[in-house]
């Protein structure tokens, strides 16, 4: 491949999302380039400019050798090209050593393992496409942002709900019709198998940290209003029965500068016989109307003997049959990867600055808002869980302001008035 017009990608993490969405998206890029995807995301002005750019998945990495080889073989079956397989506790180190000219590190590791490969890539001047959440603490988010700016590197976060056509309609049209936002609810409920068998790391995360970022980012993309406070509670009843010390469900209420209050509800204990892959949707009440978006049931349903009644989200990803019988892979699940790669191409081939391309994709600065919410919600949730078990109620909240993030815990009043207010971060959002 012509080096000057090639984007070299390494994929770290090939599980449920890395092995499916990322790998399939990069397979189409490997074969046909990016131009065919651009009209979907309103970036077709770059079609001619980027039509000749080639994409090369040079490496795929997982924790075990078996899974790495499996991912590499699956990619070869799709494209005829076999990326090198890496494995281990920190395989990105070997990849960055072996590919000093790497352009992109795609990070699809478990939630709590995003920061290390992101920082390692940025330190080498390598751009990043990462799954949400970008990281789990606001301090890590700022470290990532600072390093990315110093290296003029893109950190694009896969916030694909922004690109759902229903959500684009809300952002660009409906939100203006319903008036000033008052309150709303957003929910995403994952199947039990995710927390009991698919992921082995659920005790290091929780349902809100895992899928809540989809919705916090979506609300941010609608209104660009910063949070001012939150409260959070969680429950541990179902997973404990299987010996898993993790939250079944978490509910977080966030209040924003513009006066709206949004409740985020997440769980990963939905029974296996639920008719859809997940249950998800949101609604917003405004001063002059209301919008509802049911992402789980969009009117597409079927049933058959022995299979029960089923629904499917045909907009997230879908396969399109080509004349040669192979399957193209499109949908809003791919779109947020596409926009990040356009920004990376602009920096590499058009010498654009990070600031100049920031409008093209969900940035690390955008992700910082979600990271702050995830960080604060985890602290508030754990304290409220403790106090609820003691019969003291869920009284802990977090406040966001120009002085940073403060945890307000009235149960500490016996330690003195100043003990009630614990500063966990001293910079404004």
Kinemage of the C-alpha trace (Angstrom):
@kinemage 1
@onewidth
@group {chain A} dominant
@subgroup {mainchain}
@vectorlist {calphas} color= white
{ca unk a 1} P 0.000 0.000 0.000
{ca unk a 2} L 1.142 3.552 -0.756
{ca unk a 3} L 2.375 4.751 2.620
{ca unk a 4} L 1.462 8.418 2.094
{ca unk a 5} L -2.223 7.600 1.459
{ca unk a 6} L -2.734 4.801 3.940
{ca unk a 7} L -4.200 4.784 7.438
{ca unk a 8} L -2.780 1.970 9.559
{ca unk a 9} L -5.071 0.783 12.352
{ca unk a 10} L -4.541 -1.534 15.319
{ca unk a 11} L -7.526 -2.897 17.234
{ca unk a 12} L -7.059 -3.605 20.945
{ca unk a 13} L -9.979 -5.626 22.290
{ca unk a 14} L -12.023 -7.959 20.114
{ca unk a 15} L -14.898 -8.941 22.349
{ca unk a 16} L -18.600 -8.238 21.918
{ca unk a 17} L -18.141 -4.800 20.358
{ca unk a 18} L -14.535 -4.795 19.178
{ca unk a 19} L -14.864 -8.148 17.464
{ca unk a 20} L -18.176 -7.277 15.848
{ca unk a 21} L -18.673 -3.595 15.058
{ca unk a 22} L -15.053 -2.389 14.965
{ca unk a 23} L -13.684 -5.363 13.072
{ca unk a 24} L -16.550 -5.406 10.566
{ca unk a 25} L -16.237 -1.668 9.957
{ca unk a 26} L -12.497 -1.941 9.382
{ca unk a 27} L -13.031 -4.908 7.060
{ca unk a 28} L -15.145 -2.753 4.738
{ca unk a 29} L -12.581 0.037 4.937
{ca unk a 30} L -9.841 -2.474 4.104
{ca unk a 31} L -11.663 -3.550 0.945
{ca unk a 32} L -13.389 -0.419 -0.297
{ca unk a 33} L -12.199 2.675 1.549
{ca unk a 34} L -14.248 5.307 3.343
{ca unk a 35} L -15.961 7.321 0.597
{ca unk a 36} L -19.052 5.118 0.495
{ca unk a 37} L -19.807 5.828 4.163
{ca unk a 38} L -19.548 9.606 4.125
{ca unk a 39} L -23.003 10.673 2.900
{ca unk a 40} L -24.538 8.829 5.874
{ca unk a 41} L -22.873 11.264 8.271
{ca unk a 42} L -23.155 14.425 6.184
{ca unk a 43} L -19.473 14.457 5.272
{ca unk a 44} L -19.782 13.669 1.564
{ca unk a 45} L -17.859 16.881 0.764
{ca unk a 46} L -14.769 14.799 1.638
{ca unk a 47} L -15.685 11.915 -0.698
{ca unk a 48} L -13.428 12.804 -3.608
{ca unk a 49} L -10.597 13.904 -1.353
{ca unk a 50} L -10.582 10.662 0.639
{ca unk a 51} L -11.687 8.211 -2.055
{ca unk a 52} L -8.151 6.971 -2.714
{ca unk a 53} L -7.154 6.620 0.933
{ca unk a 54} L -6.446 3.024 1.885
{ca unk a 55} L -7.022 1.518 5.309
{ca unk a 56} L -4.979 -1.329 6.721
{ca unk a 57} L -5.787 -3.201 9.933
{ca unk a 58} L -2.239 -4.216 10.773
{ca unk a 59} L -2.824 -5.745 14.191
{ca unk a 60} L -5.506 -7.082 16.497
{ca unk a 61} L -4.914 -7.714 20.182
{ca unk a 62} L -6.771 -9.473 22.991
{ca unk a 63} L -5.904 -10.875 26.409
{ca unk a 64} L -5.496 -14.497 25.256
{ca unk a 65} L -3.615 -15.964 22.307
{ca unk a 66} L -6.632 -18.047 21.301
{ca unk a 67} L -8.992 -15.089 21.049
{ca unk a 68} L -6.397 -12.980 19.229
{ca unk a 69} L -5.835 -15.669 16.609
{ca unk a 70} L -9.588 -16.129 16.259
{ca unk a 71} L -10.097 -12.403 15.644
{ca unk a 72} L -7.283 -12.267 13.096
{ca unk a 73} L -8.683 -15.296 11.241
{ca unk a 74} L -12.193 -13.821 11.180
{ca unk a 75} L -10.824 -10.627 9.642
{ca unk a 76} L -8.875 -12.601 7.047
{ca unk a 77} L -12.045 -14.448 6.063
{ca unk a 78} L -13.784 -11.116 5.431
{ca unk a 79} L -10.960 -9.418 3.548
{ca unk a 80} L -8.274 -11.893 2.517
{ca unk a 81} L -5.902 -9.935 4.752
{ca unk a 82} L -4.611 -11.279 8.085
{ca unk a 83} L -3.612 -8.709 10.710
{ca unk a 84} L -0.903 -9.740 13.132
{ca unk a 85} L -2.286 -11.186 16.367
{ca unk a 86} L -1.072 -9.896 19.726
{ca unk a 87} L -2.084 -10.969 23.194
{ca unk a 88} L -1.275 -10.427 26.851
{ca unk a 89} L -1.969 -7.996 29.677
{ca unk a 90} L -0.732 -4.941 27.734
{ca unk a 91} L -0.433 -5.975 24.071
{ca unk a 92} L -0.605 -2.369 22.863
{ca unk a 93} L 2.990 -1.917 24.029
{ca unk a 94} L 4.211 -4.547 21.560
{ca unk a 95} L 2.037 -3.129 18.780
{ca unk a 96} L 3.405 0.393 19.239
{ca unk a 97} L 6.936 -1.013 19.234
{ca unk a 98} L 6.414 -3.064 16.077
{ca unk a 99} L 4.495 -0.375 14.155
{ca unk a 100} L 6.236 2.975 14.728
{ca unk a 101} L 4.209 4.382 11.811
{ca unk a 102} L 0.832 3.341 13.240
{ca unk a 103} L -1.887 5.955 12.659
{ca unk a 104} L -4.783 4.767 14.815
{ca unk a 105} L -5.199 2.722 17.970
{ca unk a 106} L -8.793 1.502 18.287
{ca unk a 107} L -9.535 0.732 21.942
{ca unk a 108} L -12.362 -1.700 22.704
{ca unk a 109} L -11.072 -3.136 25.974
{ca unk a 110} L -13.215 -3.398 29.135
{ca unk a 111} L -14.314 -0.034 30.557
{ca unk a 112} L -11.703 0.172 33.306
{ca unk a 113} L -8.868 -0.656 30.887
{ca unk a 114} L -9.276 2.184 28.387
{ca unk a 115} L -6.881 4.735 29.855
{ca unk a 116} L -3.593 2.817 29.596
{ca unk a 117} L -3.725 2.039 25.850
{ca unk a 118} L -5.101 5.503 25.077
{ca unk a 119} L -2.234 7.245 26.857
{ca unk a 120} L 0.343 4.862 25.417
{ca unk a 121} L -0.886 5.548 21.883
{ca unk a 122} L -1.002 9.314 22.357
{ca unk a 123} L 2.523 9.341 23.800
{ca unk a 124} L 3.688 7.889 20.454
{ca unk a 125} L 1.675 10.433 18.442
{ca unk a 126} L -0.953 7.840 17.461
{ca unk a 127} L -4.605 8.866 17.093
{ca unk a 128} L -7.269 7.012 19.091
{ca unk a 129} L -10.755 5.655 18.457
{ca unk a 130} L -12.126 4.461 21.773
{ca unk a 131} L -15.268 2.884 23.071
{ca unk a 132} L -17.307 4.721 25.668
{ca unk a 133} L -16.764 5.704 28.377
{ca unk a 134} L -13.426 7.220 27.419
{ca unk a 135} L -12.327 6.576 31.015
{ca unk a 136} L -13.863 6.290 34.464
{ca unk a 137} L -12.485 9.376 36.240
{ca unk a 138} L -12.354 13.072 35.457
{ca unk a 139} L -8.651 13.177 36.330
{ca unk a 140} L -7.897 10.537 33.683
{ca unk a 141} L -10.021 12.451 31.174
{ca unk a 142} L -7.975 15.611 31.689
{ca unk a 143} L -4.723 13.678 31.369
{ca unk a 144} L -5.918 12.252 28.051
{ca unk a 145} L -7.080 15.649 26.775
{ca unk a 146} L -3.835 17.382 27.706
{ca unk a 147} L -1.677 14.747 26.009
{ca unk a 148} L -3.877 14.661 22.888
{ca unk a 149} L -3.624 18.441 22.519
{ca unk a 150} L 0.139 18.411 22.953
{ca unk a 151} L 0.465 15.770 20.234
{ca unk a 152} L -2.255 17.195 17.918
{ca unk a 153} L -3.921 13.784 18.076
{ca unk a 154} L -7.590 12.912 17.711
{ca unk a 155} L -9.297 11.008 20.520
{ca unk a 156} L -12.650 10.086 18.987
{ca unk a 157} L -15.149 8.423 21.315
{ca unk a 158} L -17.694 5.975 19.925
{ca unk a 159} L -20.892 7.777 20.884
{ca unk a 160} L -23.001 6.175 18.186
{ca unk a 161} L -26.383 7.143 19.619
{ca unk a 162} L -25.715 10.637 18.275
{ca unk a 163} L -26.010 9.174 14.784
{ca unk a 164} L -29.271 7.285 15.189
{ca unk a 165} L -31.515 8.954 12.561
{ca unk a 166} L -34.287 9.364 15.144
{ca unk a 167} L -31.901 11.206 17.453
{ca unk a 168} L -30.628 13.410 14.636
{ca unk a 169} L -34.234 14.404 13.985
{ca unk a 170} L -34.654 15.303 17.657
{ca unk a 171} L -31.424 17.316 17.733
{ca unk a 172} L -32.042 19.216 14.514
{ca unk a 173} L -35.816 19.645 14.613
{ca unk a 174} L -38.003 18.276 17.392
{ca unk a 175} L -36.164 19.809 20.327
{ca unk a 176} L -36.906 23.228 18.836
{ca unk a 177} L -40.607 22.388 18.596
{ca unk a 178} L -41.095 21.204 22.180
{ca unk a 179} L -39.607 24.307 23.769
{ca unk a 180} L -37.311 24.671 26.753
{ca unk a 181} L -36.563 21.216 28.259
{ca unk a 182} L -38.097 20.485 31.649
{ca unk a 183} L -37.350 16.853 32.482
{ca unk a 184} L -36.798 13.494 30.897
{ca unk a 185} L -35.867 9.847 31.256
{ca unk a 186} L -33.330 7.735 29.383
{ca unk a 187} L -33.016 3.986 29.900
{ca unk a 188} L -30.908 1.150 28.576
{ca unk a 189} L -31.408 -2.299 30.050
{ca unk a 190} L -28.955 -5.028 29.085
{ca unk a 191} L -29.549 -8.801 29.154
{ca unk a 192} L -28.484 -10.850 32.168
{ca unk a 193} L -25.956 -12.781 30.113
{ca unk a 194} L -23.850 -9.621 29.730
{ca unk a 195} L -23.185 -9.454 33.457
{ca unk a 196} L -23.038 -13.188 34.174
{ca unk a 197} L -21.174 -14.667 31.199
{ca unk a 198} L -20.259 -12.245 28.397
{ca unk a 199} L -18.147 -9.932 30.579
{ca unk a 200} L -15.834 -11.148 33.335
{ca unk a 201} L -15.166 -7.635 34.628
{ca unk a 202} L -18.597 -6.487 35.848
{ca unk a 203} L -17.375 -6.146 39.443
{ca unk a 204} L -15.058 -3.403 38.152
{ca unk a 205} L -17.935 -1.484 36.574
{ca unk a 206} L -21.701 -0.969 36.876
{ca unk a 207} L -24.646 -0.582 34.484
{ca unk a 208} L -24.539 3.232 34.457
{ca unk a 209} L -20.778 3.416 33.835
{ca unk a 210} L -21.151 0.798 31.087
{ca unk a 211} L -24.132 2.069 29.057
{ca unk a 212} L -25.208 5.304 30.744
{ca unk a 213} L -22.571 7.264 28.766
{ca unk a 214} L -24.603 6.683 25.600
{ca unk a 215} L -27.413 8.762 27.052
{ca unk a 216} L -25.426 11.378 28.938
{ca unk a 217} L -23.560 12.148 25.719
{ca unk a 218} L -26.783 12.217 23.712
{ca unk a 219} L -28.358 14.749 26.075
{ca unk a 220} L -25.138 16.783 25.898
{ca unk a 221} L -25.239 16.681 22.085
{ca unk a 222} L -28.852 17.942 22.115
{ca unk a 223} L -28.481 20.875 24.497
{ca unk a 224} L -24.773 21.509 25.224
{ca unk a 225} L -25.787 22.299 28.804
{ca unk a 226} L -23.399 21.335 31.598
{ca unk a 227} L -24.435 19.394 34.708
{ca unk a 228} L -24.747 21.223 38.023
{ca unk a 229} L -25.698 18.357 40.358
{ca unk a 230} L -26.545 14.665 40.539
{ca unk a 231} L -27.699 11.949 42.856
{ca unk a 232} L -27.382 8.207 42.336
{ca unk a 233} L -28.579 4.947 43.844
{ca unk a 234} L -27.928 1.314 42.986
{ca unk a 235} L -29.232 -2.123 43.916
{ca unk a 236} L -27.527 -5.477 44.487
{ca unk a 237} L -29.983 -8.385 44.605
{ca unk a 238} L -29.912 -10.546 41.457
{ca unk a 239} L -26.190 -10.886 40.674
{ca unk a 240} L -25.338 -11.555 44.304
{ca unk a 241} L -27.279 -14.814 43.924
{ca unk a 242} L -24.654 -15.908 41.369
{ca unk a 243} L -21.759 -14.843 43.583
{ca unk a 244} L -21.115 -11.656 41.587
{ca unk a 245} L -20.617 -8.611 43.783
{ca unk a 246} L -21.854 -6.038 41.291
{ca unk a 247} L -24.787 -3.696 40.951
{ca unk a 248} L -27.859 -5.085 39.201
{ca unk a 249} L -29.162 -1.632 38.383
{ca unk a 250} L -28.240 2.027 38.881
{ca unk a 251} L -30.404 5.128 38.665
{ca unk a 252} L -28.809 8.556 38.276
{ca unk a 253} L -30.600 11.894 38.207
{ca unk a 254} L -28.657 14.781 36.686
{ca unk a 255} L -29.673 18.440 36.855
{ca unk a 256} L -28.331 20.806 34.202
{ca unk a 257} L -27.524 24.502 33.863
{ca unk a 258} L -30.515 25.060 31.582
{ca unk a 259} L -32.875 23.831 34.317
{ca unk a 260} L -33.728 20.398 32.947
{ca unk a 261} L -33.541 17.263 35.081
{ca unk a 262} L -32.871 13.895 33.423
{ca unk a 263} L -33.166 10.453 35.034
{ca unk a 264} L -30.845 7.783 33.659
{ca unk a 265} L -31.926 4.186 34.383
{ca unk a 266} L -29.664 1.248 33.569
{ca unk a 267} L -29.498 -2.450 34.416
{ca unk a 268} L -27.866 -5.613 33.112
{ca unk a 269} L -30.260 -8.207 34.541
{ca unk a 270} L -32.993 -8.283 31.878
{ca unk a 271} L -34.179 -11.921 31.458
{ca unk a 272} L -32.994 -13.863 28.433
{ca unk a 273} L -36.513 -14.340 27.059
{ca unk a 274} L -37.082 -10.604 26.608
{ca unk a 275} L -38.041 -10.062 22.972
{ca unk a 276} L -35.232 -7.643 22.037
{ca unk a 277} L -31.433 -7.613 22.380
{ca unk a 278} L -31.797 -4.730 24.878
{ca unk a 279} L -34.573 -2.486 26.152
{ca unk a 280} L -33.836 1.165 25.469
{ca unk a 281} L -35.368 4.538 24.801
{ca unk a 282} L -35.748 8.080 26.086
{ca unk a 283} L -38.254 10.892 26.388
{ca unk a 284} L -37.978 14.615 27.023
{ca unk a 285} L -40.761 16.890 28.207
{ca unk a 286} L -40.478 20.499 27.121
{ca unk a 287} L -42.404 23.641 27.980
{ca unk a 288} L -44.355 23.269 24.709
{ca unk a 289} L -44.419 19.547 24.008
{ca unk a 290} L -42.799 16.167 24.424
{ca unk a 291} L -40.682 13.761 22.376
{ca unk a 292} L -40.526 9.987 22.863
{ca unk a 293} L -38.028 7.676 21.193
{ca unk a 294} L -38.447 3.942 21.766
{ca unk a 295} L -35.250 2.411 20.425
{ca unk a 296} L -36.176 -1.128 21.357
{ca unk a 297} L -39.473 -1.408 19.517
{ca unk a 298} L -39.618 0.575 16.280
{ca unk a 299} L -42.550 -1.293 14.797
{ca unk a 300} L -40.568 -4.278 13.519
{ca unk a 301} L -41.722 -7.526 15.133
{ca unk a 302} L -41.984 -11.188 14.195
{ca unk a 303} L -42.706 -14.491 15.866
{ca unk a 304} L -42.411 -18.140 14.982
{ca unk a 305} L -42.990 -21.504 16.567
{ca unk a 306} L -40.385 -22.152 19.226
{ca unk a 307} L -38.864 -18.697 18.811
{ca unk a 308} L -41.327 -16.494 20.676
{ca unk a 309} L -41.996 -12.894 19.729
{ca unk a 310} L -38.904 -10.934 18.718
{ca unk a 311} L -37.940 -7.381 17.795
{ca unk a 312} L -34.841 -6.048 16.092
{ca unk a 313} L -33.085 -2.696 15.708
{ca unk a 314} L -32.297 -2.662 12.007
{ca unk a 315} L -30.801 0.819 12.199
{ca unk a 316} L -27.858 0.111 14.534
{ca unk a 317} L -26.013 -2.183 12.132
{ca unk a 318} L -27.236 -4.192 9.203
{ca unk a 319} L -25.750 -6.214 6.395
{ca unk a 320} L -26.225 -5.239 2.760
{ca unk a 321} L -25.701 -7.971 0.176
{ca unk a 322} L -23.277 -7.075 -2.602
{ca unk a 323} L -23.462 -8.561 -6.127
{ca unk a 324} L -20.572 -10.883 -5.276
{ca unk a 325} L -22.493 -12.265 -2.298
{ca unk a 326} L -20.364 -10.608 0.360
{ca unk a 327} L -21.999 -8.454 3.009
{ca unk a 328} L -21.504 -4.737 3.492
{ca unk a 329} L -21.891 -3.420 7.029
{ca unk a 330} L -23.649 -0.121 7.680
{ca unk a 331} L -25.670 1.644 10.345
{ca unk a 332} L -25.319 4.272 13.018
{ca unk a 333} L -23.154 1.828 14.957
{ca unk a 334} L -20.481 2.366 12.307
{ca unk a 335} L -21.066 6.080 11.777
{ca unk a 336} L -19.258 7.396 14.845
{ca unk a 337} L -16.150 5.411 13.829
{ca unk a 338} L -16.367 6.911 10.361
{ca unk a 339} L -16.438 10.525 11.555
{ca unk a 340} L -13.413 9.980 13.778
{ca unk a 341} L -11.459 8.549 10.861
{ca unk a 342} L -12.384 11.527 8.677
{ca unk a 343} L -10.892 13.846 11.301
{ca unk a 344} L -7.753 11.697 11.465
{ca unk a 345} L -7.415 11.773 7.669
{ca unk a 346} L -7.715 15.561 7.695
{ca unk a 347} L -4.887 15.865 10.183
{ca unk a 348} L -2.620 13.391 8.389
{ca unk a 349} L -3.256 14.352 4.781
{ca unk a 350} L -4.403 17.996 4.964
{ca unk a 351} L -2.239 19.058 7.934
{ca unk a 352} L -5.336 20.210 9.825
{ca unk a 353} L -5.151 21.152 13.478
{ca unk a 354} L -7.008 19.379 16.234
{ca unk a 355} L -9.126 22.473 16.770
{ca unk a 356} L -10.034 22.660 13.082
{ca unk a 357} L -11.491 19.124 12.994
{ca unk a 358} L -13.179 19.127 16.427
{ca unk a 359} L -16.624 19.758 14.913
{ca unk a 360} L -16.464 16.503 12.937
{ca unk a 361} L -16.653 13.884 15.711
{ca unk a 362} L -17.423 13.213 19.417
{ca unk a 363} L -14.281 14.623 21.024
{ca unk a 364} L -12.403 13.896 24.219
{ca unk a 365} L -13.609 17.262 25.486
{ca unk a 366} L -17.202 16.113 24.935
{ca unk a 367} L -16.402 12.826 26.672
{ca unk a 368} L -15.041 14.758 29.666
{ca unk a 369} L -18.615 15.688 30.633
{ca unk a 370} L -19.640 12.036 30.697
{ca unk a 371} L -16.463 11.006 32.547
{ca unk a 372} L -17.252 13.564 35.261
{ca unk a 373} L -20.778 12.175 35.609
{ca unk a 374} L -19.558 8.566 35.725
{ca unk a 375} L -16.908 9.447 38.308
{ca unk a 376} L -19.242 11.402 40.590
{ca unk a 377} L -22.136 8.956 40.179
{ca unk a 378} L -19.972 6.010 41.279
{ca unk a 379} L -18.942 7.809 44.473
{ca unk a 380} L -22.471 8.989 45.278
{ca unk a 381} L -23.975 5.594 44.427
{ca unk a 382} L -21.623 3.705 46.753
{ca unk a 383} L -22.217 6.085 49.648
{ca unk a 384} L -25.976 5.973 49.184
{ca unk a 385} L -25.886 2.178 48.964
{ca unk a 386} L -24.043 2.056 52.284
{ca unk a 387} L -26.416 4.497 53.962
{ca unk a 388} L -29.506 2.787 52.590
{ca unk a 389} L -28.328 -0.514 54.113
{ca unk a 390} L -27.986 1.333 57.434
{ca unk a 391} L -31.476 2.794 57.197
{ca unk a 392} L -30.189 6.355 56.787
{ca unk a 393} L -31.645 7.017 53.336
{ca unk a 394} L -30.040 8.045 50.049
{ca unk a 395} L -29.030 11.568 51.003
{ca unk a 396} L -25.678 12.005 49.223
{ca unk a 397} L -25.410 14.266 46.169
{ca unk a 398} L -22.695 15.747 43.972
{ca unk a 399} L -22.365 19.374 42.922
{ca unk a 400} L -20.590 20.576 39.782
{ca unk a 401} L -19.428 24.168 39.562
{ca unk a 402} L -16.606 26.541 38.668
{ca unk a 403} L -14.780 25.309 41.779
{ca unk a 404} L -14.909 21.680 40.638
{ca unk a 405} L -16.857 18.661 41.924
{ca unk a 406} L -17.998 18.379 45.528
{ca unk a 407} L -19.616 15.393 47.234
{ca unk a 408} L -22.218 16.550 49.769
{ca unk a 409} L -22.778 13.990 52.506
{ca unk a 410} L -25.103 15.140 55.311
{ca unk a 411} L -24.437 11.930 57.223
{ca unk a 412} L -20.983 13.283 58.073
{ca unk a 413} L -22.325 16.264 60.006
{ca unk a 414} L -21.193 14.625 63.267
{ca unk a 415} L -17.618 15.055 62.028
{ca unk a 416} L -18.146 18.791 61.741
{ca unk a 417} L -19.808 21.086 59.180
{ca unk a 418} L -16.813 21.092 56.838
{ca unk a 419} L -16.790 17.281 56.679
{ca unk a 420} L -20.113 17.345 54.828
{ca unk a 421} L -18.449 18.864 51.773
{ca unk a 422} L -15.718 16.733 50.177
{ca unk a 423} L -13.932 18.253 47.202
{ca unk a 424} L -12.998 15.458 44.789
{ca unk a 425} L -11.934 17.681 41.906
{ca unk a 426} L -10.932 21.341 41.798
{ca unk a 427} L -11.376 22.320 38.136
{ca unk a 428} L -14.538 23.501 36.417
{ca unk a 429} L -16.248 21.374 33.792
